[in-house]
């Protein structure tokens, strides 16, 4: 029978495998997304998940180091989306919609 302490620990530390599985699903969604806004949001979540996994105490040091390197890659990717979106917003400002009224 499971103790209260074991259940509390299980609730505090999500299963690393479940987080990893969800992150792989997000990576698949990122590859299939057609919209850069969606891709940026997915990249942000992938980055957060990988960063969390890189600190997860249940994983080996070598695996956490690999996750840290992946986190850096996704941070760069997310930054590129942000820079691209900001460039688009500066280059193509929203047209004035007052003529519609």
C-alpha positions as a printed NumPy array, in Angstrom:
array([[  0.   ,   0.   ,   0.   ],
       [  1.243,   3.462,  -0.93 ],
       [  2.059,   5.864,   1.897],
       [  0.862,   9.468,   2.103],
       [  4.46 ,  10.677,   1.696],
       [  4.858,   8.647,  -1.51 ],
       [  1.622,  10.059,  -2.939],
       [  2.652,  13.61 ,  -1.998],
       [  6.041,  13.128,  -3.665],
       [  4.346,  11.753,  -6.79 ],
       [  2.071,  14.803,  -6.969],
       [  4.935,  17.289,  -6.441],
       [  7.298,  15.794,  -9.029],
       [  5.545,  14.956, -12.27 ],
       [  6.742,  11.793, -13.9  ],
       [  9.718,  12.674, -16.087],
       [  8.579,  10.145, -18.671],
       [  5.156,  11.789, -18.962],
       [  6.733,  15.225, -19.412],
       [  9.137,  13.835, -21.997],
       [  6.307,  12.123, -23.895],
       [  4.294,  15.343, -23.924],
       [  7.326,  17.297, -25.088],
       [  7.907,  14.889, -27.969],
       [  4.264,  15.394, -28.936],
       [  4.788,  19.163, -28.87 ],
       [  7.851,  18.795, -31.072],
       [  5.742,  16.874, -33.583],
       [  3.072,  19.587, -33.455],
       [  5.775,  22.205, -33.995],
       [  6.982,  20.424, -37.125],
       [  3.427,  20.254, -38.479],
       [  2.258,  23.773, -37.561],
       [  1.619,  26.071, -40.511],
       [  1.409,  29.325, -38.565],
       [  4.528,  30.994, -37.145],
       [  2.574,  32.271, -34.13 ],
       [  1.588,  28.697, -33.275],
       [  5.121,  27.483, -33.856],
       [  6.486,  30.182, -31.534],
       [  4.055,  29.276, -28.744],
       [  4.807,  25.588, -29.124],
       [  8.548,  26.327, -29.112],
       [  8.124,  28.264, -25.858],
       [  6.385,  25.304, -24.231],
       [  8.987,  22.84 , -25.538],
       [ 11.715,  25.091, -24.136],
       [ 10.019,  25.252, -20.722],
       [  9.488,  21.497, -20.609],
       [ 13.085,  20.742, -21.577],
       [ 14.392,  23.224, -19.007],
       [ 12.249,  21.582, -16.34 ],
       [ 13.429,  18.132, -17.33 ],
       [ 17.049,  19.323, -17.264],
       [ 16.534,  20.01 , -13.544],
       [ 14.53 ,  16.864, -12.781],
       [ 16.188,  14.878,  -9.966],
       [ 15.006,  11.514, -11.308],
       [ 17.136,  11.822, -14.454],
       [ 20.829,  11.045, -14.782],
       [ 23.39 ,  13.832, -14.985],
       [ 24.298,  12.967, -18.588],
       [ 20.663,  13.028, -19.681],
       [ 20.09 ,  16.349, -17.923],
       [ 23.157,  17.809, -19.682],
       [ 21.758,  16.674, -23.036],
       [ 18.428,  18.276, -22.124],
       [ 20.22 ,  21.519, -21.239],
       [ 21.79 ,  21.587, -24.7  ],
       [ 18.387,  20.967, -26.288],
       [ 16.909,  23.736, -24.156],
       [ 19.486,  26.165, -25.536],
       [ 18.565,  25.128, -29.085],
       [ 14.848,  25.711, -28.472],
       [ 15.583,  29.052, -26.759],
       [ 17.411,  30.163, -29.889],
       [ 14.564,  28.95 , -32.088],
       [ 11.969,  30.776, -29.974],
       [ 14.114,  33.931, -30.081],
       [ 14.265,  33.696, -33.881],
       [ 10.459,  33.501, -34.067],
       [ 10.185,  36.544, -31.814],
       [ 12.701,  38.514, -33.888],
       [ 10.968,  37.547, -37.117],
       [  7.551,  38.51 , -35.768],
       [  8.855,  41.869, -34.513],
       [ 10.454,  42.502, -37.901],
       [  7.158,  41.697, -39.653],
       [  5.249,  44.018, -37.329],
       [  7.688,  46.883, -38.044],
       [  7.755,  46.217, -41.783],
       [  4.04 ,  45.675, -42.236],
       [  2.153,  47.729, -39.636],
       [ -1.545,  47.074, -39.296],
       [ -3.504,  49.044, -41.837],
       [ -5.708,  51.761, -40.412],
       [ -9.218,  50.337, -40.184],
       [-11.041,  53.651, -39.753],
       [-12.226,  53.526, -43.342],
       [-14.383,  50.495, -42.52 ],
       [-16.687,  52.466, -40.206]])
